[in-house]
Amino acid sequence: MKRTFALICVLFLIACAKPAFKDEFESDKPWVEQLAQIPPYPDEKNLMAFDAGAVTTNQYFVDKTSIKVGEDGVIRFSLVIKSSAGASNVSYEGIRCATSERKLYALGRDDKTWTQPRASEWQKLDFVRQFYAQRELSKNIFCPNQQIVSTTEEAIQALKAGMHPSIFR
């Protein structure tokens, strides 16, 4: 009888227990990526240069008219990489600041049109891969302290300055 009473008391206490504390900033909703709208092909007059570091001799540019700050925490932009030999690679990409990842949405062709990449998955911006430009844009321009810029204008101003104003070198 005592055991039954003790068991009932324990079950009653468990039932009355408060749910686990949940911070007001935590969310049960999973992250959902917005649909990317591919912009017009980059025009030379809209390209803004930035320094991707001394590791390469390539020139790096972002088309300022393509920069979009998404509600999903992804900043999307057209990236143009020009080699010293004159070859160009053009891509439309996104950087997810909270996770330091990048995604390729489209590749530019010689006829100034876009094509879908073979693979379009989120990839970490670690130091093993050769994402020099994307790491620089993420770390020092578009995602200071892993926080996405608030507006397209803020992103453009950080590009003009060569780094986001909240970054101290």
N, C-alpha and C positions, 0 to 999 in steps of 0.2 A: 504494500500500500504506500509506504514511504517512497519507494522507488518510482511508482507511478506518479505520485504527487510531485516529486522532484523533476521528473521528466516533463510533466505538464508545465511546471514553472519555467524550466529551461526553454521549452518551445514557445511559451508566452513571451519571454524576454527576447528571444530571437525575432519573433513577429513584431515586437514593439521597437526593435532597434531602428535607428535612423539610417537612411541610405548613406552610402559612402559620400564623403565631401566631394563636390564637383566645383572646380574653379569656374568663375563666371566667363572666362575666356575659352574654356574647353568647349568643343562642339562634337556632337555625335554625327553630324552630317559629313559624309565623305567628300573629298575634294572632287569637283567636277570641272573639267576643262571646257572652256568656251570654244565654239567653232571658229576657226581662224579664217578671216577674209583675206585672200591673197590680194595685195595692192597692185597698182600698175607697176610695170617694170621700171627700175630706177633710172632717173635722168641725171646726167653728169652735173647739171647745175644745182642739184639738191644734195649732192654728196658732201658729207662732213668727215674729214680725216680724224683719226685718233691713233695713238701710239699703243701698239700691242706688246711692246717690250723689245729688248735687244736680241732676242733669240732668232729673229727672222729679218730678212731684208725686204719682205713684202710691204706694200702699202695697204692700209685698212681704212674702209669708209663705211658709214651708215647713211642710208637715204633718209633724211630728216622727215620727209613727207610720209614715210611708211611707218614711223614709230607709233605704236598703239599700246597704251597701258590698259590691260584687261582687268575686269572685275574679279577674275579668277586668280589674280596674283602673277600673271605672266605678262612680260613686256615683249612685244613682237616688233620686228624690224627687218629691213632688207640690208644685207651685209655684202659689200663688194671688196674682194681681195685682188690686188693687182701685183703681179710678180715683176721683178726687175727686167724680165725679158718681154714684158708687155701683155702677158696672158692675164685674163680676168676670170675669177670665179664669182658668181652671183648667187645668193641664196636668200630665202625668206625664212627666218628663224624665230624662235621664242626662247626666253630665259625665264625659268621659274625661280624667283629669288629665294623663297623660303627653303628650297631644297638644293640650291646650286646645281640645277640641271638645265640642259638645253635640248631643244627639239628642232628638227629640220622639217619645214612645211613644204617648201618648193625649191627647185633649182632653176637658175636662169639658163636660157639657151642663147646661142649666137644670134638667132633671129629676134631677140628681145621679147621672148615669150617665156612662160613658166611651164615646168613639167614636174610631175610628182616624183619624189625620191623613191628609191626601192624600199628603203626602210625609214619609218618616221616614228621613232620611239624616243622617250625621254632618256637622256644619257647624262651621267654625272660629269661635272666639270672638274675632274681630278687632274693631277699633274702627270698622269701616265699618257693620256691622249694629247693630241696636238691641237687643242682648242684654245690657242693663245688669245685670239681676238675675243672669243666668247668669255673667257675667264677675266680678261681685262674689263670688258663691258660690265660683267656681273659684279666683280669685286669693287671697282673704283668709279663706275659711272652710273649704271642703271639700278644697282642693288646695294647701296652702301649699308654695311652691317646686316646684310641679308634681308633688307627691307626695300620693297619696290618703290621707285619714285612715284610721286602722287599724280603727276600730270605729264603729258607729252612735252610741254614747255620746260618743265624741270629737267627732263631727260636731255632736251636740246641744249639747255644752258650748261649742264654737266659735260656734254660732249664738247661744247665750245671752250670750256675751261680746261678740258683734259682730265677732269676728275670731279666727282661730286663735292660740293662745298663741305659736307660733313666728314670727309676723309682728310685725315691729317697725315702728311708724309714726313 
